[in-house]
Amino acid sequence: MGLRGDNKEEKAGGERLKLLEGRRILLGITGGIAVYKAVLLLRELRKLGAQVRVLMTPFSTQFVGGLTFETLSGNKVFVDWSKDPLAHINLARWAEVFLIAPCTVNTLSKIALGMGDNLLTTTVLAYKGPLLLAPAANTVMYKNPAVQENLKKLRERGTVVIEPEFGLLACEEEGEGKLAGEGRIVDWILWSLHPKPLEGKKVLITCGATREYIDPVRFISNDSSGEMGFSLARTARWLGAEVKVIAGFTTAEEPPEVEVIRVVSTEDMLKETLKAFEEADIVVMNAAVADFRPKIRSDRKIKKGKALTLELEKNPDILEELGRRKRGQFLVGFALESENLLQNAREKLRRKNLDLIVANPVDVMGSSHHRGYLVREDSVEDFEFESKLESALHIMNRIAELHLKR
Ligand SMILES: Cc1cc2nc3c(=O)[nH]c(=O)nc-3n(C[C@H](O)[C@H](O)[C@H](O)COP(=O)(O)O)c2cc1C
C-alpha cells in the first residue's frame, strides 16, 4: 500500500491500520515556525494507535500553546519540572522512541554538545533509546557550518536526523529547511521500532507494470499498482536493509527513504536489474512484466483503420535469467494463479531456480484480506493479513530468517 499523499495507512477495506498500536512515543517540540505541523503529526500518531506524551521547550509554547497538545495527546504536557521533579528520568524511562519535531538548530546543537539547560534537553541526556530529530529552519541557518558540524556529530552517535525538505519556507525563501513530511517521519518511527535482522544486507526489489509501446501513445501493459513491491521495500528498510527498487509504472505512493529507479519496458527492467543483481544479497521480483512486446514499434501514431493486426514477440524472462546467473543471492518470485496454485508455484520455483515463491490466489485482488502461501522446495506456509503492508512485513521477516539460516 505505501503512504498515500494524505498519509492514510489503511487496511484493504479502507479502515485505518493501527501500525503504532500501544507504542510509547515521546514527542519533543521546540520553538520553530513549523510547530503548527507538530499538531497534525500528533493527530496522525494517535490515529495510528500510539500513546504520545508531549515535551515542549519554554520558547515553543509561544508558537502553539500546550493546551492544544494536551487535548490531542490526552496527557499532561511537560515544559518544566513543576509537575514532577523527576520528569526527565520518568519521561526518558517511559519512551520507546523520542522524536523531536520540529527540532530547532538551537536545540540540536545543544544536544550535540550534551547540554541540559531545560527539561527537553535534560530528558535527552537521561534517555537511552532511539532518538529521532526532524530539523526545520531557514536554509542559511540550517546550512550554517556550526550546525552542520553538530549534525555530523549527532549522526555519528547514532541519532537519526530526518533530513528537512526543499520547498517554500516561512521566511518566504525557497530552499532546504522545510520540516520532513508526516509520511517520512512516521516511517522513521516504524524503522526505529523494528529489529534489524537485515542490517548490512542489500535488497533489490522490482515492482509495478512494464509498458511495451505500439506507437508513441499506445502500449501493452497491465494494472499492477506497485503497492506490494513498495510495501516490501518499506518493510525491508524497517528491518535494516539497504533497499533499491526498480519500478515500472505504479499508482501506489513511493516508499520513503528508498532509492527508486524508474524503467519503462521489460527489457529496460532486465538491464537495470542485472546492473544491481551482482551486489544484491536478496532479490525479490514482484514486478508485473509484459511477457510480450510488439515486433515492430511505429515511430508515428498509427492511423485509425478498419482493423489492426499486431505481431508480438516474446520478452526476456527476467526471473529465469536471474535464476541462471544466481551466485549466492536469495531469489524470490511471485505467482498469481487461478487454479492449481501450489502445484504451479512449485513448478515455477524449480524451473526458475528460486529460493522462495510467494503464491497468491487470484481472488485476493480487490479483497479486504491479503492471503497467500510461501512455497519452498520442501515446505508450504500460508499467511493472511488485513493489508498488503502487513503481508509484506511478514514476507520480509520470513525472507530474513530463511536467508540467515542458509
Ligand atoms: C518567529 C520565529 C520563528 C523561528 N523559526 C525557527 C525555525 O524554524 N527553526 C529554528 O531553528 N529556529 C527558529 N527560530 C529561532 C528559535 O526560536 C530560537 O533559536 C530559540 O532560541 C529556540 O529555542 P528552543 O530551541 O529552546 O525552542 C525562530 C524564531 C522566531 C522568533
Ligand as a Chemical Component Dictionary entry (heavy atoms), coordinates in Angstrom:
data_LIG
# 
_chem_comp.id                   LIG 
_chem_comp.type                 NON-POLYMER 
_chem_comp.pdbx_formal_charge   0 
_chem_comp.three_letter_code    LIG 
# 
loop_
_chem_comp_atom.comp_id 
_chem_comp_atom.atom_id 
_chem_comp_atom.alt_atom_id 
_chem_comp_atom.type_symbol 
_chem_comp_atom.charge 
_chem_comp_atom.model_Cartn_x 
_chem_comp_atom.model_Cartn_y 
_chem_comp_atom.model_Cartn_z 
_chem_comp_atom.pdbx_ordinal 
LIG C1  C1  C 0 9.077  33.657 14.595 1  
LIG C2  C2  C 0 10.265 32.791 14.807 2  
LIG C3  C3  C 0 10.437 31.681 14.039 3  
LIG C4  C4  C 0 11.539 30.872 14.221 4  
LIG N1  N1  N 0 11.675 29.731 13.442 5  
LIG C5  C5  C 0 12.735 28.936 13.655 6  
LIG C6  C6  C 0 12.875 27.755 12.883 7  
LIG O1  O1  O 0 12.039 27.412 12.044 8  
LIG N2  N2  N 0 13.938 26.975 13.105 9  
LIG C7  C7  C 0 14.903 27.282 14.022 10 
LIG O2  O2  O 0 15.861 26.519 14.143 11 
LIG N3  N3  N 0 14.781 28.400 14.770 12 
LIG C8  C8  C 0 13.742 29.224 14.613 13 
LIG N4  N4  N 0 13.618 30.357 15.365 14 
LIG C9  C9  C 0 14.664 30.659 16.360 15 
LIG C10 C10 C 0 14.422 29.903 17.636 16 
LIG O3  O3  O 0 13.139 30.140 18.121 17 
LIG C11 C11 C 0 15.458 30.273 18.687 18 
LIG O4  O4  O 0 16.715 29.787 18.301 19 
LIG C12 C12 C 0 15.076 29.775 20.066 20 
LIG O5  O5  O 0 16.108 30.081 20.968 21 
LIG C13 C13 C 0 14.835 28.281 20.041 22 
LIG O6  O6  O 0 14.583 27.826 21.339 23 
LIG P1  P1  P 0 14.327 26.268 21.624 24 
LIG O7  O7  O 0 15.266 25.508 20.765 25 
LIG O8  O8  O 0 14.660 26.109 23.085 26 
LIG O9  O9  O 0 12.906 26.006 21.373 27 
LIG C14 C14 C 0 12.512 31.203 15.202 28 
LIG C15 C15 C 0 12.319 32.317 15.992 29 
LIG C16 C16 C 0 11.201 33.124 15.806 30 
LIG C17 C17 C 0 11.038 34.327 16.688 31 
# 
loop_
_chem_comp_bond.comp_id 
_chem_comp_bond.atom_id_1 
_chem_comp_bond.atom_id_2 
_chem_comp_bond.value_order 
_chem_comp_bond.pdbx_ordinal 
LIG C1  C2  SING 1  
LIG C2  C3  SING 2  
LIG C2  C16 DOUB 3  
LIG C3  C4  DOUB 4  
LIG C4  N1  SING 5  
LIG C4  C14 SING 6  
LIG N1  C5  DOUB 7  
LIG C5  C6  SING 8  
LIG C5  C8  SING 9  
LIG C6  O1  DOUB 10 
LIG C6  N2  SING 11 
LIG N2  C7  SING 12 
LIG C7  O2  DOUB 13 
LIG C7  N3  SING 14 
LIG N3  C8  DOUB 15 
LIG C8  N4  SING 16 
LIG N4  C9  SING 17 
LIG N4  C14 SING 18 
LIG C9  C10 SING 19 
LIG C10 O3  SING 20 
LIG C10 C11 SING 21 
LIG C11 O4  SING 22 
LIG C11 C12 SING 23 
LIG C12 O5  SING 24 
LIG C12 C13 SING 25 
LIG C13 O6  SING 26 
LIG O6  P1  SING 27 
LIG P1  O7  DOUB 28 
LIG P1  O8  SING 29 
LIG P1  O9  SING 30 
LIG C14 C15 DOUB 31 
LIG C15 C16 SING 32 
LIG C16 C17 SING 33 
# 
